[in-house]
Amino acid sequence: MRLFGPEAGRPRKTLIKDWAADALTATAEDRSGSAHPSATSVAWVTGRWSECLSLAGSEASPIEPGFMAGAVEAARQAVQEVTGRLS
């Protein structure tokens, strides 16, 4: 709220955006895409790359991939991985 003021604490509506329908964001493949991503315990990054690369996108989340909650969890996990490497 500090950044946007007290009005930010009182949202007036929720907007849902279909990014696949946005011509400036998506490709034809995005519009014809497949099923929603499924959560998996399989590592997205393996081998030597796993020592230096962390993914923070929602699709890489172990919970709710493709959703904002998944993005938050993926970011939290990536921060934990990176800070672990730095300590």
ChimeraX commands (.cxc) that place a marker at each C-alpha (Angstrom):
marker #1 position 0.00,0.00,0.00 radius 0.5
marker #1 position 2.95,2.33,0.48 radius 0.5
marker #1 position 3.54,2.44,-3.24 radius 0.5
marker #1 position -0.06,2.85,-4.41 radius 0.5
marker #1 position -1.63,4.50,-1.35 radius 0.5
marker #1 position -4.57,3.46,0.83 radius 0.5
marker #1 position -6.84,2.97,-2.19 radius 0.5
marker #1 position -4.82,-0.14,-3.06 radius 0.5
marker #1 position -6.29,-1.80,0.03 radius 0.5
marker #1 position -9.81,-1.45,-1.38 radius 0.5
marker #1 position -9.88,-3.07,-4.83 radius 0.5
marker #1 position -12.98,-2.28,-6.88 radius 0.5
marker #1 position -12.94,-5.30,-9.18 radius 0.5
marker #1 position -10.95,-8.29,-10.38 radius 0.5
marker #1 position -9.89,-8.44,-14.00 radius 0.5
marker #1 position -8.98,-11.69,-15.72 radius 0.5
marker #1 position -6.74,-11.45,-18.77 radius 0.5
marker #1 position -6.33,-14.20,-21.33 radius 0.5
marker #1 position -2.73,-13.57,-22.35 radius 0.5
marker #1 position -2.98,-16.19,-25.09 radius 0.5
marker #1 position -5.50,-13.94,-26.85 radius 0.5
marker #1 position -3.21,-10.90,-26.68 radius 0.5
marker #1 position -1.63,-10.38,-30.10 radius 0.5
marker #1 position 1.30,-8.47,-28.59 radius 0.5
marker #1 position 2.08,-11.17,-26.04 radius 0.5
marker #1 position 1.18,-14.57,-27.48 radius 0.5
marker #1 position 1.97,-16.58,-30.57 radius 0.5
marker #1 position -0.32,-18.78,-32.67 radius 0.5
marker #1 position 1.02,-21.78,-30.73 radius 0.5
marker #1 position -0.13,-20.16,-27.48 radius 0.5
marker #1 position -3.66,-19.85,-28.82 radius 0.5
marker #1 position -3.83,-23.48,-29.93 radius 0.5
marker #1 position -2.00,-24.73,-26.83 radius 0.5
marker #1 position -2.48,-27.94,-24.99 radius 0.5
marker #1 position -3.82,-28.73,-21.55 radius 0.5
marker #1 position -3.04,-26.69,-18.47 radius 0.5
marker #1 position 0.34,-27.62,-16.97 radius 0.5
marker #1 position 0.31,-30.24,-14.25 radius 0.5
marker #1 position 2.34,-30.09,-11.07 radius 0.5
marker #1 position 5.29,-32.45,-11.08 radius 0.5
marker #1 position 8.05,-33.39,-8.68 radius 0.5
marker #1 position 10.46,-33.95,-11.58 radius 0.5
marker #1 position 13.24,-31.36,-11.63 radius 0.5
marker #1 position 13.06,-28.91,-14.52 radius 0.5
marker #1 position 16.80,-28.25,-14.38 radius 0.5
marker #1 position 19.25,-31.11,-13.99 radius 0.5
marker #1 position 22.96,-31.77,-14.27 radius 0.5
marker #1 position 25.48,-28.96,-13.97 radius 0.5
marker #1 position 22.84,-26.34,-14.78 radius 0.5
marker #1 position 21.06,-27.15,-11.52 radius 0.5
marker #1 position 24.06,-25.67,-9.70 radius 0.5
marker #1 position 23.57,-22.23,-11.23 radius 0.5
marker #1 position 20.08,-21.93,-12.76 radius 0.5
marker #1 position 16.80,-21.49,-10.91 radius 0.5
marker #1 position 13.43,-21.15,-12.61 radius 0.5
marker #1 position 10.88,-18.79,-11.11 radius 0.5
marker #1 position 8.04,-18.94,-13.64 radius 0.5
marker #1 position 4.62,-20.21,-12.64 radius 0.5
marker #1 position 4.86,-23.25,-14.90 radius 0.5
marker #1 position 7.91,-24.46,-12.96 radius 0.5
marker #1 position 6.03,-24.37,-9.66 radius 0.5
marker #1 position 5.54,-27.61,-7.73 radius 0.5
marker #1 position 2.04,-26.38,-6.80 radius 0.5
marker #1 position -0.58,-24.68,-8.97 radius 0.5
marker #1 position 1.56,-24.30,-12.10 radius 0.5
marker #1 position 0.28,-21.70,-14.52 radius 0.5
marker #1 position -1.44,-19.65,-11.82 radius 0.5
marker #1 position -0.31,-16.65,-9.75 radius 0.5
marker #1 position -0.11,-18.81,-6.62 radius 0.5
marker #1 position 2.27,-21.06,-8.53 radius 0.5
marker #1 position 4.34,-18.07,-9.63 radius 0.5
marker #1 position 4.65,-16.91,-6.03 radius 0.5
marker #1 position 5.72,-20.38,-4.90 radius 0.5
marker #1 position 8.19,-20.74,-7.78 radius 0.5
marker #1 position 9.70,-17.35,-6.95 radius 0.5
marker #1 position 9.96,-18.27,-3.26 radius 0.5
marker #1 position 11.66,-21.51,-4.17 radius 0.5
marker #1 position 14.06,-19.79,-6.60 radius 0.5
marker #1 position 15.04,-17.22,-3.97 radius 0.5
marker #1 position 15.67,-20.03,-1.49 radius 0.5
marker #1 position 17.86,-21.86,-4.02 radius 0.5
marker #1 position 19.87,-18.76,-4.93 radius 0.5
marker #1 position 20.39,-17.61,-1.35 radius 0.5
marker #1 position 21.45,-21.15,-0.47 radius 0.5
marker #1 position 24.08,-21.03,-3.20 radius 0.5
marker #1 position 25.37,-17.68,-1.97 radius 0.5
marker #1 position 25.74,-18.69,1.67 radius 0.5
marker link #1:1,2 radius 0.2
marker link #1:2,3 radius 0.2
marker link #1:3,4 radius 0.2
marker link #1:4,5 radius 0.2
marker link #1:5,6 radius 0.2
marker link #1:6,7 radius 0.2
marker link #1:7,8 radius 0.2
marker link #1:8,9 radius 0.2
marker link #1:9,10 radius 0.2
marker link #1:10,11 radius 0.2
marker link #1:11,12 radius 0.2
marker link #1:12,13 radius 0.2
marker link #1:13,14 radius 0.2
marker link #1:14,15 radius 0.2
marker link #1:15,16 radius 0.2
marker link #1:16,17 radius 0.2
marker link #1:17,18 radius 0.2
marker link #1:18,19 radius 0.2
marker link #1:19,20 radius 0.2
marker link #1:20,21 radius 0.2
marker link #1:21,22 radius 0.2
marker link #1:22,23 radius 0.2
marker link #1:23,24 radius 0.2
marker link #1:24,25 radius 0.2
marker link #1:25,26 radius 0.2
marker link #1:26,27 radius 0.2
marker link #1:27,28 radius 0.2
marker link #1:28,29 radius 0.2
marker link #1:29,30 radius 0.2
marker link #1:30,31 radius 0.2
marker link #1:31,32 radius 0.2
marker link #1:32,33 radius 0.2
marker link #1:33,34 radius 0.2
marker link #1:34,35 radius 0.2
marker link #1:35,36 radius 0.2
marker link #1:36,37 radius 0.2
marker link #1:37,38 radius 0.2
marker link #1:38,39 radius 0.2
marker link #1:39,40 radius 0.2
marker link #1:40,41 radius 0.2
marker link #1:41,42 radius 0.2
marker link #1:42,43 radius 0.2
marker link #1:43,44 radius 0.2
marker link #1:44,45 radius 0.2
marker link #1:45,46 radius 0.2
marker link #1:46,47 radius 0.2
marker link #1:47,48 radius 0.2
marker link #1:48,49 radius 0.2
marker link #1:49,50 radius 0.2
marker link #1:50,51 radius 0.2
marker link #1:51,52 radius 0.2
marker link #1:52,53 radius 0.2
marker link #1:53,54 radius 0.2
marker link #1:54,55 radius 0.2
marker link #1:55,56 radius 0.2
marker link #1:56,57 radius 0.2
marker link #1:57,58 radius 0.2
marker link #1:58,59 radius 0.2
marker link #1:59,60 radius 0.2
marker link #1:60,61 radius 0.2
marker link #1:61,62 radius 0.2
marker link #1:62,63 radius 0.2
marker link #1:63,64 radius 0.2
marker link #1:64,65 radius 0.2
marker link #1:65,66 radius 0.2
marker link #1:66,67 radius 0.2
marker link #1:67,68 radius 0.2
marker link #1:68,69 radius 0.2
marker link #1:69,70 radius 0.2
marker link #1:70,71 radius 0.2
marker link #1:71,72 radius 0.2
marker link #1:72,73 radius 0.2
marker link #1:73,74 radius 0.2
marker link #1:74,75 radius 0.2
marker link #1:75,76 radius 0.2
marker link #1:76,77 radius 0.2
marker link #1:77,78 radius 0.2
marker link #1:78,79 radius 0.2
marker link #1:79,80 radius 0.2
marker link #1:80,81 radius 0.2
marker link #1:81,82 radius 0.2
marker link #1:82,83 radius 0.2
marker link #1:83,84 radius 0.2
marker link #1:84,85 radius 0.2
marker link #1:85,86 radius 0.2
marker link #1:86,87 radius 0.2
view
